[in-house]
């Protein structure tokens, strides 16, 4: 009984200093095994806690406004795409299989250039929106982008211009005088000759 009391009331440091002493060796080894079990329990506890939190995140927050991880990834991807377009880097995409976002970015670049350089006043006066008809929705299988003014009540009110992506993946714009689409740019991100 006396030996058990000795063990309970001494610190780890005290036992560590006497680990080679035959009177204390057994107590030192027991305490060492006990500390190892405690460490394992702590590791298991935190592993289960982190796994549980991750599971909650996957089931409850993924795809919602609180999905911070995907928001950060999406913002980084969008910034890379826009930077590549703005810097005219050799941003290699399959122009015959562009996403709606890539088409919209290309048209935005053309419109922003015209607004800044050619001072298209119509783009500065009123807000505008792009109505995109995908290749699955159009009769001829091409992507169409109609740019329209937005009225004060939020509805499209007036036609500004129309673009389309042709079979070769080139950007074309409708010309009222020629009554047909004319080529604007052949490379993704180019602003064309206007």
VOTORKOL-147868 format. One record per residue: residue number from 1; x, y, z of N, C-alpha, C in turn; residue in one letter. Coordinates in nm, 4 decimals. Layout:
N
[atom NUM, [X, Y, Z], [X, Y, Z], [X, Y, Z], 'a']
...
# end
This chain:
194
[atom 1, [0.0812, -0.1190, 0.0000], [0.0000, 0.0000, 0.0000], [0.0855, 0.1253, 0.0000], 'x']
[atom 2, [0.1939, 0.1194, 0.0719], [0.2826, 0.2336, 0.0817], [0.3434, 0.2672, -0.0548], 'x']
[atom 3, [0.3751, 0.1637, -0.1346], [0.4366, 0.1849, -0.2654], [0.3413, 0.2533, -0.3633], 'x']
[atom 4, [0.2137, 0.2203, -0.3566], [0.1162, 0.2821, -0.4469], [0.1049, 0.4321, -0.4196], 'x']
[atom 5, [0.1105, 0.4724, -0.2947], [0.1045, 0.6139, -0.2618], [0.2243, 0.6881, -0.3198], 'x']
[atom 6, [0.3392, 0.6272, -0.3106], [0.4594, 0.6892, -0.3670], [0.4378, 0.7228, -0.5132], 'x']
[atom 7, [0.3845, 0.6296, -0.5837], [0.3673, 0.6445, -0.7281], [0.2681, 0.7552, -0.7614], 'x']
[atom 8, [0.1571, 0.7613, -0.6901], [0.0520, 0.8561, -0.7220], [0.0936, 1.0004, -0.6988], 'x']
[atom 9, [0.1790, 1.0262, -0.6065], [0.2070, 1.1637, -0.5679], [0.3345, 1.2210, -0.6278], 'x']
[atom 10, [0.3998, 1.1496, -0.7150], [0.5227, 1.2018, -0.7753], [0.4992, 1.2432, -0.9201], 'x']
[atom 11, [0.5691, 1.3472, -0.9596], [0.5543, 1.4003, -1.0943], [0.6299, 1.3143, -1.1951], 'x']
[atom 12, [0.5979, 1.3386, -1.3200], [0.6675, 1.2674, -1.4282], [0.8164, 1.2993, -1.4266], 'x']
[atom 13, [0.8476, 1.4230, -1.3965], [0.9892, 1.4615, -1.3943], [1.0641, 1.3874, -1.2843], 'x']
[atom 14, [1.0008, 1.3756, -1.1670], [1.0611, 1.3036, -1.0564], [1.0886, 1.1582, -1.0967], 'x']
[atom 15, [0.9901, 1.0946, -1.1598], [1.0064, 0.9547, -1.2006], [1.1082, 0.9409, -1.3139], 'x']
[atom 16, [1.1108, 1.0371, -1.4044], [1.2061, 1.0317, -1.5151], [1.3498, 1.0364, -1.4633], 'x']
[atom 17, [1.3741, 1.1181, -1.3620], [1.5092, 1.1266, -1.3040], [1.5495, 0.9955, -1.2368], 'x']
[atom 18, [1.4530, 0.9191, -1.1928], [1.4825, 0.7946, -1.1205], [1.4477, 0.6701, -1.2027], 'x']
[atom 19, [1.4438, 0.6846, -1.3345], [1.4028, 0.5723, -1.4186], [1.4984, 0.4527, -1.4107], 'x']
[atom 20, [1.6218, 0.4748, -1.3791], [1.7179, 0.3649, -1.3702], [1.7351, 0.3138, -1.2274], 'x']
[atom 21, [1.6694, 0.3769, -1.1319], [1.6741, 0.3344, -0.9919], [1.5802, 0.2149, -0.9765], 'x']
[atom 22, [1.6293, 0.1078, -0.9211], [1.5489, -0.0150, -0.9118], [1.4235, 0.0029, -0.8267], 'x']
[atom 23, [1.4242, 0.0938, -0.7287], [1.3073, 0.1167, -0.6448], [1.1949, 0.1884, -0.7228], 'x']
[atom 24, [1.2319, 0.2667, -0.8205], [1.1353, 0.3499, -0.8930], [1.1105, 0.3048, -1.0364], 'x']
[atom 25, [1.1846, 0.2107, -1.0855], [1.1757, 0.1686, -1.2261], [1.0335, 0.1231, -1.2649], 'x']
[atom 26, [0.9737, 0.0424, -1.1814], [0.8395, -0.0092, -1.2095], [0.7376, 0.1048, -1.2192], 'x']
[atom 27, [0.7456, 0.2019, -1.1293], [0.6534, 0.3161, -1.1303], [0.6747, 0.4032, -1.2545], 'x']
[atom 28, [0.8006, 0.4183, -1.2889], [0.8334, 0.4971, -1.4080], [0.7714, 0.4326, -1.5331], 'x']
[atom 29, [0.7863, 0.3008, -1.5478], [0.7332, 0.2306, -1.6656], [0.5806, 0.2345, -1.6689], 'x']
[atom 30, [0.5157, 0.2215, -1.5531], [0.3694, 0.2307, -1.5477], [0.3217, 0.3698, -1.5905], 'x']
[atom 31, [0.3893, 0.4721, -1.5375], [0.3497, 0.6102, -1.5719], [0.3728, 0.6386, -1.7200], 'x']
[atom 32, [0.4814, 0.5840, -1.7743], [0.5112, 0.6019, -1.9160], [0.4018, 0.5378, -2.0014], 'x']
[atom 33, [0.3582, 0.4174, -1.9652], [0.2516, 0.3480, -2.0381], [0.1202, 0.4252, -2.0257], 'x']
[atom 34, [0.0958, 0.4810, -1.9060], [-0.0260, 0.5580, -1.8841], [-0.0257, 0.6842, -1.9713], 'x']
[atom 35, [0.0878, 0.7537, -1.9799], [0.0977, 0.8742, -2.0639], [0.0761, 0.8401, -2.2111], 'x']
[atom 36, [0.1276, 0.7247, -2.2540], [0.1099, 0.6828, -2.3925], [-0.0379, 0.6585, -2.4232], 'x']
[atom 37, [-0.1096, 0.5931, -2.3314], [-0.2533, 0.5704, -2.3488], [-0.3288, 0.7029, -2.3549], 'x']
[atom 38, [-0.2885, 0.7986, -2.2700], [-0.3542, 0.9296, -2.2702], [-0.3334, 1.0002, -2.4045], 'x']
[atom 39, [-0.2120, 0.9941, -2.4580], [-0.1841, 1.0566, -2.5876], [-0.2694, 0.9933, -2.6980], 'x']
[atom 40, [-0.2794, 0.8615, -2.6955], [-0.3592, 0.7918, -2.7968], [-0.5053, 0.8341, -2.7862], 'x']
[atom 41, [-0.5579, 0.8438, -2.6632], [-0.6964, 0.8881, -2.6448], [-0.7180, 1.0291, -2.6993], 'x']
[atom 42, [-0.6236, 1.1179, -2.6751], [-0.6358, 1.2558, -2.7245], [-0.6337, 1.2577, -2.8774], 'x']
[atom 43, [-0.5441, 1.1802, -2.9380], [-0.5359, 1.1741, -3.0839], [-0.6657, 1.1192, -3.1420], 'x']
[atom 44, [-0.7184, 1.0147, -3.0833], [-0.8442, 0.9559, -3.1308], [-0.9580, 1.0565, -3.1152], 'x']
[atom 45, [-0.9623, 1.1251, -3.0018], [-1.0682, 1.2240, -2.9777], [-1.0673, 1.3322, -3.0853], 'x']
[atom 46, [-0.9497, 1.3897, -3.1109], [-0.9428, 1.4974, -3.2102], [-0.9661, 1.4455, -3.3523], 'x']
[atom 47, [-0.9249, 1.3226, -3.3803], [-0.9519, 1.2652, -3.5129], [-1.1020, 1.2493, -3.5352], 'x']
[atom 48, [-1.1715, 1.1986, -3.4345], [-1.3164, 1.1819, -3.4445], [-1.3844, 1.3187, -3.4544], 'x']
[atom 49, [-1.3368, 1.4157, -3.3786], [-1.3944, 1.5498, -3.3818], [-1.3777, 1.6132, -3.5201], 'x']
[atom 50, [-1.2584, 1.6077, -3.5761], [-1.2333, 1.6657, -3.7082], [-1.3140, 1.5928, -3.8153], 'x']
[atom 51, [-1.3203, 1.4607, -3.8072], [-1.3997, 1.3838, -3.9033], [-1.5472, 1.4206, -3.8946], 'x']
[atom 52, [-1.5963, 1.4376, -3.7742], [-1.7356, 1.4760, -3.7555], [-1.7648, 1.6139, -3.8116], 'x']
[atom 53, [-1.6764, 1.7080, -3.7858], [-1.6947, 1.8429, -3.8399], [-1.6903, 1.8419, -3.9918], 'x']
[atom 54, [-1.6013, 1.7637, -4.0497], [-1.5923, 1.7542, -4.1948], [-1.7202, 1.6927, -4.2517], 'x']
[atom 55, [-1.7721, 1.5909, -4.1856], [-1.8957, 1.5275, -4.2301], [-2.0128, 1.6260, -4.2231], 'x']
[atom 56, [-2.0185, 1.7040, -4.1174], [-2.1230, 1.8061, -4.1054], [-2.1095, 1.9068, -4.2179], 'x']
[atom 57, [-1.9875, 1.9502, -4.2453], [-1.9638, 2.0455, -4.3548], [-2.0112, 1.9865, -4.4873], 'x']
[atom 58, [-1.9753, 1.8616, -4.5149], [-2.0113, 1.7986, -4.6420], [-2.1619, 1.7861, -4.6588], 'x']
[atom 59, [-2.2330, 1.7558, -4.5515], [-2.3771, 1.7325, -4.5636], [-2.4596, 1.8591, -4.5472], 'x']
[atom 60, [-2.4119, 1.9527, -4.4674], [-2.4962, 2.0670, -4.4356], [-2.4605, 2.1935, -4.5143], 'x']
[atom 61, [-2.3319, 2.2208, -4.5350], [-2.2921, 2.3494, -4.5897], [-2.2460, 2.3449, -4.7347], 'x']
[atom 62, [-2.2132, 2.2279, -4.7870], [-2.1618, 2.2224, -4.9238], [-2.2688, 2.2686, -5.0219], 'x']
[atom 63, [-2.2320, 2.3638, -5.1057], [-2.3244, 2.4161, -5.2044], [-2.4139, 2.5280, -5.1524], 'x']
[atom 64, [-2.3943, 2.5709, -5.0279], [-2.4730, 2.6814, -4.9741], [-2.3874, 2.8063, -4.9689], 'x']
[atom 65, [-2.4469, 2.9146, -4.9181], [-2.3719, 3.0397, -4.9078], [-2.2570, 3.0294, -4.8077], 'x']
[atom 66, [-2.2568, 2.9271, -4.7217], [-2.1506, 2.9103, -4.6236], [-2.0391, 2.8186, -4.6724], 'x']
[atom 67, [-2.0451, 2.7780, -4.7978], [-1.9436, 2.6889, -4.8545], [-1.8212, 2.7721, -4.8953], 'x']
[atom 68, [-1.7411, 2.8090, -4.7948], [-1.6301, 2.8997, -4.8161], [-1.5211, 2.8384, -4.9027], 'x']
[atom 69, [-1.4980, 2.7096, -4.8911], [-1.3907, 2.6452, -4.9673], [-1.4195, 2.6552, -5.1162], 'x']
[atom 70, [-1.5400, 2.6195, -5.1590], [-1.5731, 2.6265, -5.3010], [-1.5821, 2.7709, -5.3500], 'x']
[atom 71, [-1.6263, 2.8640, -5.2635], [-1.6298, 3.0042, -5.3034], [-1.4894, 3.0532, -5.3349], 'x']
[atom 72, [-1.3936, 3.0184, -5.2509], [-1.2559, 3.0622, -5.2727], [-1.2019, 2.9996, -5.4003], 'x']
[atom 73, [-1.2264, 2.8700, -5.4207], [-1.1788, 2.8033, -5.5424], [-1.2407, 2.8661, -5.6667], 'x']
[atom 74, [-1.3724, 2.8916, -5.6627], [-1.4394, 2.9503, -5.7785], [-1.3876, 3.0897, -5.8085], 'x']
[atom 75, [-1.3635, 3.1700, -5.7045], [-1.3120, 3.3044, -5.7263], [-1.1722, 3.3000, -5.7863], 'x']
[atom 76, [-1.0893, 3.2055, -5.7391], [-0.9546, 3.1930, -5.7944], [-0.9595, 3.1509, -5.9406], 'x']
[atom 77, [-1.0474, 3.0566, -5.9746], [-1.0603, 3.0126, -6.1138], [-1.1113, 3.1254, -6.2020], 'x']
[atom 78, [-1.2098, 3.2009, -6.1539], [-1.2613, 3.3131, -6.2322], [-1.1531, 3.4190, -6.2529], 'x']
[atom 79, [-1.0763, 3.4463, -6.1487], [-0.9704, 3.5466, -6.1614], [-0.8648, 3.5017, -6.2623], 'x']
[atom 80, [-0.8294, 3.3727, -6.2592], [-0.7318, 3.3207, -6.3557], [-0.7857, 3.3324, -6.4982], 'x']
[atom 81, [-0.9131, 3.2981, -6.5189], [-0.9731, 3.3071, -6.6525], [-0.9754, 3.4511, -6.7021], 'x']
[atom 82, [-1.0180, 3.5428, -6.6160], [-1.0280, 3.6829, -6.6563], [-0.8896, 3.7411, -6.6803], 'x']
[atom 83, [-0.7929, 3.7072, -6.5933], [-0.6563, 3.7575, -6.6139], [-0.5984, 3.7070, -6.7445], 'x']
[atom 84, [-0.6244, 3.5819, -6.7756], [-0.5720, 3.5274, -6.9008], [-0.6328, 3.5994, -7.0205], 'x']
[atom 85, [-0.7622, 3.6291, -7.0126], [-0.8275, 3.7006, -7.1222], [-0.7744, 3.8430, -7.1304], 'x']
[atom 86, [-0.7671, 3.9114, -7.0168], [-0.7241, 4.0515, -7.0166], [-0.5781, 4.0677, -7.0584], 'x']
[atom 87, [-0.4951, 3.9714, -7.0262], [-0.3535, 3.9822, -7.0589], [-0.3198, 3.9245, -7.1954], 'x']
[atom 88, [-0.4220, 3.8771, -7.2680], [-0.4022, 3.8136, -7.3983], [-0.2983, 3.7018, -7.3914], 'x']
[atom 89, [-0.2961, 3.6309, -7.2804], [-0.2058, 3.5178, -7.2687], [-0.2547, 3.4072, -7.3610], 'x']
[atom 90, [-0.1679, 3.3158, -7.3895], [-0.2100, 3.2042, -7.4745], [-0.2950, 3.1104, -7.3893], 'x']
[atom 91, [-0.4161, 3.1493, -7.3701], [-0.5117, 3.0754, -7.2889], [-0.5791, 2.9746, -7.3799], 'x']
[atom 92, [-0.5354, 2.8520, -7.3747], [-0.5821, 2.7493, -7.4673], [-0.7131, 2.6886, -7.4194], 'x']
[atom 93, [-0.8171, 2.7106, -7.4978], [-0.9448, 2.6449, -7.4722], [-0.9946, 2.5903, -7.6045], 'x']
[atom 94, [-1.0850, 2.4982, -7.5948], [-1.1483, 2.4440, -7.7151], [-1.2613, 2.5379, -7.7525], 'x']
[atom 95, [-1.2402, 2.6214, -7.8533], [-1.3386, 2.7225, -7.8903], [-1.4673, 2.6616, -7.9436], 'x']
[atom 96, [-1.4641, 2.5362, -7.9814], [-1.5856, 2.4717, -8.0309], [-1.6684, 2.4119, -7.9171], 'x']
[atom 97, [-1.6124, 2.4155, -7.7959], [-1.6838, 2.3600, -7.6804], [-1.6671, 2.4514, -7.5596], 'x']
[atom 98, [-1.6929, 2.5813, -7.5779], [-1.6790, 2.6772, -7.4687], [-1.7970, 2.6679, -7.3726], 'x']
[atom 99, [-1.7697, 2.7028, -7.2478], [-1.8771, 2.7103, -7.1491], [-1.9516, 2.8419, -7.1680], 'x']
[atom 100, [-2.0698, 2.8505, -7.1082], [-2.1485, 2.9731, -7.1152], [-2.0691, 3.0882, -7.0526], 'x']
[atom 101, [-1.9989, 3.0603, -6.9424], [-1.9203, 3.1642, -6.8755], [-1.8073, 3.2147, -6.9649], 'x']
[atom 102, [-1.7415, 3.1256, -7.0382], [-1.6335, 3.1678, -7.1275], [-1.6878, 3.2550, -7.2408], 'x']
[atom 103, [-1.8020, 3.2178, -7.2951], [-1.8639, 3.2984, -7.4013], [-1.9010, 3.4359, -7.3458], 'x']
[atom 104, [-1.9613, 3.4369, -7.2284], [-2.0016, 3.5641, -7.1674], [-1.8800, 3.6522, -7.1379], 'x']
[atom 105, [-1.7705, 3.5932, -7.0887], [-1.6478, 3.6699, -7.0633], [-1.5937, 3.7317, -7.1915], 'x']
[atom 106, [-1.5975, 3.6571, -7.3004], [-1.5462, 3.7063, -7.4291], [-1.6298, 3.8250, -7.4764], 'x']
[atom 107, [-1.7625, 3.8108, -7.4708], [-1.8507, 3.9201, -7.5125], [-1.8315, 4.0410, -7.4210], 'x']
[atom 108, [-1.8176, 4.0186, -7.2902], [-1.7930, 4.1293, -7.1968], [-1.6660, 4.2051, -7.2330], 'x']
[atom 109, [-1.5628, 4.1322, -7.2702], [-1.4370, 4.1978, -7.3063], [-1.4562, 4.2872, -7.4291], 'x']
[atom 110, [-1.5274, 4.2374, -7.5283], [-1.5533, 4.3167, -7.6487], [-1.6350, 4.4406, -7.6130], 'x']
[atom 111, [-1.7411, 4.4227, -7.5328], [-1.8271, 4.5357, -7.4960], [-1.7519, 4.6385, -7.4118], 'x']
[atom 112, [-1.6718, 4.5921, -7.3175], [-1.5940, 4.6853, -7.2343], [-1.4944, 4.7638, -7.3184], 'x']
[atom 113, [-1.4332, 4.6987, -7.4149], [-1.3398, 4.7670, -7.5037], [-1.4127, 4.8763, -7.5828], 'x']
[atom 114, [-1.5273, 4.8407, -7.6358], [-1.6034, 4.9388, -7.7138], [-1.6522, 5.0535, -7.6265], 'x']
[atom 115, [-1.6911, 5.0215, -7.5038], [-1.7387, 5.1251, -7.4121], [-1.6239, 5.2213, -7.3775], 'x']
[atom 116, [-1.5053, 5.1687, -7.3538], [-1.3913, 5.2511, -7.3132], [-1.3260, 5.3230, -7.4307], 'x']
[atom 117, [-1.3023, 5.2524, -7.5389], [-1.2267, 5.3087, -7.6512], [-1.3164, 5.3868, -7.7462], 'x']
[atom 118, [-1.4268, 5.3266, -7.7871], [-1.5141, 5.3908, -7.8856], [-1.6277, 5.4676, -7.8209], 'x']
[atom 119, [-1.6302, 5.4666, -7.6874], [-1.7298, 5.5405, -7.6101], [-1.8723, 5.5114, -7.6568], 'x']
[atom 120, [-1.9037, 5.3854, -7.6607], [-2.0414, 5.3465, -7.6926], [-2.1296, 5.4009, -7.5810], 'x']
[atom 121, [-2.1914, 5.5113, -7.6040], [-2.2679, 5.5788, -7.4998], [-2.3838, 5.4938, -7.4506], 'x']
[atom 122, [-2.4385, 5.4120, -7.5373], [-2.5529, 5.3294, -7.4985], [-2.5147, 5.2330, -7.3851], 'x']
[atom 123, [-2.3904, 5.1903, -7.3810], [-2.3476, 5.0998, -7.2742], [-2.3218, 5.1745, -7.1439], 'x']
[atom 124, [-2.2976, 5.3045, -7.1539], [-2.2746, 5.3844, -7.0338], [-2.4027, 5.4415, -6.9759], 'x']
[atom 125, [-2.5021, 5.4666, -7.0608], [-2.6246, 5.5344, -7.0175], [-2.7129, 5.4464, -6.9305], 'x']
[atom 126, [-2.7401, 5.3274, -6.9759], [-2.8327, 5.2403, -6.9047], [-2.7667, 5.1058, -6.8790], 'x']
[atom 127, [-2.8113, 5.0393, -6.7758], [-2.7599, 4.9043, -6.7554], [-2.8030, 4.8128, -6.8706], 'x']
[atom 128, [-2.7235, 4.7128, -6.8945], [-2.7587, 4.6188, -7.0005], [-2.7407, 4.4768, -6.9500], 'x']
[atom 129, [-2.8036, 4.3852, -7.0183], [-2.7918, 4.2443, -6.9826], [-2.7698, 4.1626, -7.1079], 'x']
[atom 130, [-2.7181, 4.0426, -7.0870], [-2.6934, 3.9517, -7.1983], [-2.7888, 3.8336, -7.1857], 'x']
[atom 131, [-2.8587, 3.8073, -7.2939], [-2.9480, 3.6916, -7.2980], [-2.8773, 3.5873, -7.3842], 'x']
[atom 132, [-2.8446, 3.4760, -7.3245], [-2.7654, 3.3737, -7.3938], [-2.8553, 3.2562, -7.4314], 'x']
[atom 133, [-2.8486, 3.2197, -7.5575], [-2.9183, 3.1017, -7.6075], [-2.8105, 2.9976, -7.6364], 'x']
[atom 134, [-2.8127, 2.8887, -7.5638], [-2.7090, 2.7868, -7.5799], [-2.7307, 2.7078, -7.7084], 'x']
[atom 135, [-2.6287, 2.6306, -7.7437], [-2.6368, 2.5512, -7.8668], [-2.7490, 2.4476, -7.8592], 'x']
[atom 136, [-2.7812, 2.4019, -7.7400], [-2.8902, 2.3048, -7.7245], [-3.0270, 2.3702, -7.7454], 'x']
[atom 137, [-3.0341, 2.5001, -7.7171], [-3.1618, 2.5710, -7.7276], [-3.1870, 2.6280, -7.8677], 'x']
[atom 138, [-3.0802, 2.6562, -7.9422], [-3.0987, 2.7200, -8.0730], [-3.1272, 2.6153, -8.1810], 'x']
[atom 139, [-3.1941, 2.6590, -8.2868], [-3.2322, 2.5678, -8.3949], [-3.1125, 2.5186, -8.4744], 'x']
[atom 140, [-3.0126, 2.6063, -8.4940], [-2.8971, 2.5685, -8.5765], [-2.7792, 2.5153, -8.4948], 'x']
[atom 141, [-2.7938, 2.5032, -8.3637], [-2.6896, 2.4463, -8.2800], [-2.5767, 2.5425, -8.2459], 'x']
[atom 142, [-2.5972, 2.6727, -8.2699], [-2.4951, 2.7727, -8.2376], [-2.5329, 2.8463, -8.1095], 'x']
[atom 143, [-2.4341, 2.9109, -8.0474], [-2.4583, 2.9887, -7.9257], [-2.4837, 3.1335, -7.9660], 'x']
[atom 144, [-2.5934, 3.1903, -7.9172], [-2.6292, 3.3288, -7.9473], [-2.6288, 3.4108, -7.8188], 'x']
[atom 145, [-2.5823, 3.5357, -7.8292], [-2.5802, 3.6272, -7.7161], [-2.6451, 3.7573, -7.7604], 'x']
[atom 146, [-2.7596, 3.7901, -7.7021], [-2.8256, 3.9160, -7.7344], [-2.7995, 4.0135, -7.6203], 'x']
[atom 147, [-2.7525, 4.1325, -7.6553], [-2.7258, 4.2365, -7.5562], [-2.8398, 4.3369, -7.5649], 'x']
[atom 148, [-2.9083, 4.3561, -7.4505], [-3.0259, 4.4436, -7.4466], [-3.0134, 4.5423, -7.3315], 'x']
[atom 149, [-3.0745, 4.6593, -7.3496], [-3.0845, 4.7559, -7.2409], [-3.1801, 4.6995, -7.1362], 'x']
[atom 150, [-3.1572, 4.7366, -7.0110], [-3.2482, 4.6993, -6.9036], [-3.3199, 4.8253, -6.8577], 'x']
[atom 151, [-3.4509, 4.8218, -6.8575], [-3.5286, 4.9400, -6.8175], [-3.5286, 4.9545, -6.6660], 'x']
[atom 152, [-3.5871, 5.0629, -6.6189], [-3.5924, 5.0913, -6.4756], [-3.6657, 4.9823, -6.3981], 'x']
[atom 153, [-3.7624, 4.9173, -6.4621], [-3.8360, 4.8119, -6.3928], [-3.7652, 4.6770, -6.3991], 'x']
[atom 154, [-3.6459, 4.6737, -6.4611], [-3.5659, 4.5516, -6.4619], [-3.5885, 4.4603, -6.5801], 'x']
[atom 155, [-3.6776, 4.4958, -6.6707], [-3.7049, 4.4120, -6.7867], [-3.6229, 4.4592, -6.9072], 'x']
[atom 156, [-3.5871, 4.3670, -6.9960], [-3.5153, 4.4091, -7.1169], [-3.6028, 4.5038, -7.1994], 'x']
[atom 157, [-3.5431, 4.6152, -7.2444], [-3.6259, 4.7123, -7.3144], [-3.5827, 4.7390, -7.4572], 'x']
[atom 158, [-3.4556, 4.7320, -7.4895], [-3.4146, 4.7648, -7.6246], [-3.2924, 4.6871, -7.6675], 'x']
[atom 159, [-3.2910, 4.6473, -7.7922], [-3.1809, 4.5700, -7.8484], [-3.0588, 4.6601, -7.8702], 'x']
[atom 160, [-2.9402, 4.6134, -7.8284], [-2.8159, 4.6864, -7.8543], [-2.7398, 4.6176, -7.9670], 'x']
[atom 161, [-2.7110, 4.4896, -7.9486], [-2.6407, 4.4134, -8.0519], [-2.6566, 4.2647, -8.0230], 'x']
[atom 162, [-2.6180, 4.1829, -8.1206], [-2.6232, 4.0366, -8.1030], [-2.4921, 3.9757, -8.1497], 'x']
[atom 163, [-2.4480, 3.8750, -8.0752], [-2.3287, 3.7991, -8.1109], [-2.3682, 3.6531, -8.1252], 'x']
[atom 164, [-2.2791, 3.5773, -8.1864], [-2.2948, 3.4326, -8.1868], [-2.1561, 3.3699, -8.2000], 'x']
[atom 165, [-2.1482, 3.2457, -8.1583], [-2.0275, 3.1660, -8.1777], [-2.0593, 3.0708, -8.2925], 'x']
[atom 166, [-1.9819, 3.0800, -8.4015], [-2.0119, 2.9974, -8.5186], [-1.9578, 2.8553, -8.5020], 'x']
[atom 167, [-1.9718, 2.7737, -8.6066], [-1.9290, 2.6334, -8.6007], [-1.7801, 2.6175, -8.5726], 'x']
[atom 168, [-1.6996, 2.7160, -8.6111], [-1.5550, 2.7091, -8.5905], [-1.5124, 2.7637, -8.4555], 'x']
[atom 169, [-1.6066, 2.8140, -8.3758], [-1.5737, 2.8704, -8.2456], [-1.5325, 3.0161, -8.2537], 'x']
[atom 170, [-1.5641, 3.0838, -8.3642], [-1.5294, 3.2239, -8.3834], [-1.6458, 3.3114, -8.3376], 'x']
[atom 171, [-1.6111, 3.4328, -8.2915], [-1.7127, 3.5277, -8.2475], [-1.7605, 3.6108, -8.3659], 'x']
[atom 172, [-1.8915, 3.6138, -8.3843], [-1.9516, 3.6920, -8.4918], [-2.0538, 3.7881, -8.4315], 'x']
[atom 173, [-2.0802, 3.8983, -8.5031], [-2.1785, 3.9966, -8.4586], [-2.2757, 4.0263, -8.5729], 'x']
[atom 174, [-2.4001, 4.0469, -8.5367], [-2.5007, 4.0756, -8.6389], [-2.4834, 4.2182, -8.6885], 'x']
[atom 175, [-2.4810, 4.2333, -8.8217], [-2.4684, 4.3635, -8.8866], [-2.6021, 4.3961, -8.9514], 'x']
[atom 176, [-2.6641, 4.5048, -8.9033], [-2.7968, 4.5432, -8.9548], [-2.7916, 4.5819, -9.1023], 'x']
[atom 177, [-2.6828, 4.6429, -9.1450], [-2.6721, 4.6865, -9.2839], [-2.6585, 4.5664, -9.3770], 'x']
[atom 178, [-2.5723, 4.4735, -9.3415], [-2.5529, 4.3539, -9.4235], [-2.6611, 4.2489, -9.3995], 'x']
[atom 179, [-2.7388, 4.2685, -9.2948], [-2.8445, 4.1756, -9.2550], [-2.7927, 4.0332, -9.2392], 'x']
[atom 180, [-2.6862, 4.0233, -9.1664], [-2.6277, 3.8927, -9.1374], [-2.5142, 3.9067, -9.0378], 'x']
[atom 181, [-2.4605, 3.7929, -8.9969], [-2.3513, 3.7935, -8.9003], [-2.2179, 3.8108, -8.9720], 'x']
[atom 182, [-2.1306, 3.8941, -8.9129], [-1.9966, 3.9163, -8.9670], [-1.8942, 3.8758, -8.8610], 'x']
[atom 183, [-1.7795, 3.8341, -8.9066], [-1.6739, 3.7864, -8.8179], [-1.6164, 3.9010, -8.7355], 'x']
[atom 184, [-1.6055, 3.8798, -8.6046], [-1.5448, 3.9789, -8.5146], [-1.4052, 3.9329, -8.4753], 'x']
[atom 185, [-1.3925, 3.8073, -8.4284], [-1.2624, 3.7580, -8.3812], [-1.2555, 3.6069, -8.3989], 'x']
[atom 186, [-1.1348, 3.5592, -8.4275], [-1.1140, 3.4156, -8.4466], [-1.0467, 3.3499, -8.3267], 'x']
[atom 187, [-0.9807, 3.4287, -8.2418], [-0.9119, 3.3752, -8.1236], [-0.9880, 3.4148, -7.9980], 'x']
[atom 188, [-1.0015, 3.3201, -7.9074], [-1.0723, 3.3465, -7.7824], [-1.0055, 3.4622, -7.7078], 'x']
[atom 189, [-1.0859, 3.5604, -7.6696], [-1.0356, 3.6743, -7.5949], [-1.0027, 3.7940, -7.6811], 'x']
[atom 190, [-0.9917, 3.7758, -7.8128], [-0.9656, 3.8903, -7.8999], [-1.0867, 3.9815, -7.9016], 'x']
[atom 191, [-1.0633, 4.1114, -7.9200], [-1.1724, 4.2067, -7.9188], [-1.2222, 4.2393, -8.0583], 'x']
[atom 192, [-1.1535, 4.1945, -8.1592], [-1.2003, 4.2144, -8.2947], [-1.1496, 4.3422, -8.3587], 'x']
[atom 193, [-1.2061, 4.3704, -8.4739], [-1.1571, 4.4827, -8.5525], [-1.2371, 4.6099, -8.5335], 'x']
[atom 194, [-1.3379, 4.6108, -8.4502], [-1.4200, 4.7312, -8.4315], [-1.3521, 4.8274, -8.3374], 'x']
# end
